[in-house]
Amino acid sequence: MNAQLTKADLILHGGRFTTLDRSRPEVDAVAIADGKFLAVGGASEIMLLAGPHTRIVDLKGRRALPGLIDNHLHIIRGGLNFNMELRWDGVRSLADAMAMLKRQVAITPSPQWVRVVGGFSEHQFVEKRLPTIEELNAIAPDTPVFLLHLYDRAILNAAALRVVGYTRDTPAPPGGEIVLDGAGNPSGLLLAKPNAAILYATLAKGPKLPFDYQLNSTRHFMRDLNRLGVTGAIDAGGGFQNYPDDYAVIEKLAADGQLTIRLAYNLFTQKPKQEKDDFLNWTRTSTYKQGDDYFRHNGAGEMLVFSAADFEDFRQPRPDMPSQMEGELEQVVRILAENRWPWRMHATYDETISRALDVFEKVNRDIPLQGLNWFFDHAETISERSIDRIAALGGGIAVQHRMAYQGEYFVERYGPAAAQATPPVARILEKGVKTSAGTDATRVASYNPWVSLAWLTTGKTVGGLGLYPRRNCLDRETALRMWTENVCWFSNEEGKKGRIQVGQLADLIVPDRDYFSCPEDDIADTTSLLTIVGGRVVYGSGEFSSLDDVKVPAAMPEWSPVRVYGGYGAWAQQRGPAQQVAVQASCACRHDCGVHGHDHATAWSKQMPASDLKSFWGALGCSCWAV
């Protein structure tokens, strides 16, 4: 493309653009055409590319960054369920979280559940604890409540226990526990010890959204990711996420041009002892890289074989993998290597990584692995020896911020010294191994990328515990590269995106604060004011709200927590006049209320002398009951 002949679709000027291009690290203007960066440089040269139809935006001195790319996000599964989930991510006190829960219980109709499905740690609360079963029962005597804390436990109230059908005679699952009370009946506490299958299986018993609602739900999940500055992700598959059935929603959104996140997806085996058959079938029926720049196939994993899954519950001792691990893993890896499919493999502990590398090295002697862009996920306790072995085979390491949520438990079990390099990110980078960052959201950690960037640069958990000495923390630019250009190797898209550079895909964000100069304790609270994917404004807020090209219908169903809370940090509760107009537009009820406007859920969750909250008129003539 000749920048002198082509006019820009969009020009952004008056900003401080961190390009991550070392030959030109900062500029003050960019031009975008046909979804790519047409020109990057000074405003005087960029403005020459303006035509009669060019949209011109003045950033007024704000910092702009390349769009953030999550190397490990369960976006497909998360999207199917997002509208049903009450998010406690980023909520600072248990009192606030329980008030949210009470409010949601009041508007959730039977037979639906209220679900708090991961993304938070008890250590983020000032109270430093989880709610008790008694507290859940008091708030919700009749509405099922399912609360998932990381992958260590789930808490169910009595109503949830009734609907899932657990009794004193229900057998304990392998590697899990249905905790009994003093009378020998299920108490409502489920433990992963360390196998999380009991948590997955119980959650799967709840109602599911119909297809059209799942489309809406996925769009709202992408919307909150865009609000946080995420423009791309690699989906790592997931438990109870079956291919191709559970991919119908994301495929339709891709076909309809409604994706606002660029997505590469990996295929995750679902049935123990049938992993080889899965990958034989998928390598026959799917083609690596099939798709386009918005939705494309990315290989296998993160589950390759169940015998190699070392669960990441640091409240439990490290599990030893069974003796058949190597044989089963070799069968699958040979299929993948023969078909030139990359893979990703979940591995928490070095003991698992070392045994897997024995297999990879064996296969490599017959089928060279160089150029396959395979990698390990997580790698919290990886050793220097294993890092060197990965480098020799041409592999990579994708780290996630799970320790920001589980660091206190790791320290409690293994001590602070062992926690100082979990994982040793700085050392991995020093050794030249391909490395990138992500979240592993939505269950074992939050999907907020800024929490990860804060963790990488400060070494602190969401509860404020300092895990790492400065030598294992990154400077802010290096951390940003971990979330942008570095991720592209893991989806085999190097040079295509990840920088603000001529010819690359035009994905960028304008955060609400300067990432490079704000106090380190403020990094995790960052949001985006302007998010652009392929030159299209997919999210605009504040002074940029009028530029927003994406209009997502109100969250479905009407009782969805997303209508009231929005997503991470319950951000929609803090509404100004402009946001309140949006609430009115999305309410879809017959009329407003003279007291509460269209925010009927607020009225329904107030303390009032009535057993049926919706039947109470209120002292000031509240008519929310009639909605």
Buried (B, 14 or more C-beta within 10 A) or exposed (E): EEBEEBBBBBBBBBBBBBBBBEEBEBBBBBBBBEBBBBBBBEBEBBBBBBEEEBBBBBBEEBBBBBBBBBBBBBBBBBBBBBBBBBBBBBBEEBEBBBBBBBBBBBBBEEEBBBBBBBBBBBBBBEEEEBBEBEBBBEBBEEBBBBBBBBBBBBBBBBBBBEBBEBEEEEEEBEBBBBEBEEEEEBBBBBBBBBBBBBBBBBBEBBEEBEEEBBBBBBBBBBBBBBBBBBBBBBBBBBBBBEBEEBBEBBBBBBEEEBBBBBBBBBBBBBEEEEBBEBBBEBBEEBEBBEBEBBBBBBBBBBBBBBBBBBBBBBBBEBBEBEEEBBEBBBBBBBBBBEBEBBBBBBBBBBBBBBBBBEBBEEBBEEEEBEEBBBBBBBBBBBBEEBBEBBBEBBBBBBBBBBBBBBBBBBBEBBEEEEBBBBBBBBBBBEBEBBBBBBBBBBBBBBBBBBBBBBBBBBBBBBBEBBBBEEEBBBEBBBBBBBBBBBBBBBBBBBEBBBBBBBEBBBBBBBBBBBBEEBEEEEBBBBBBBBBBBBBBBBBBBEBBBEBBBBEBEBBBBBBBBBBBBBBBBBBBBEBEEEBEEBBEEBBEEEEBBEBBBBBBBBBBBBEBEEEEBBEBEBEEEBBBBEB
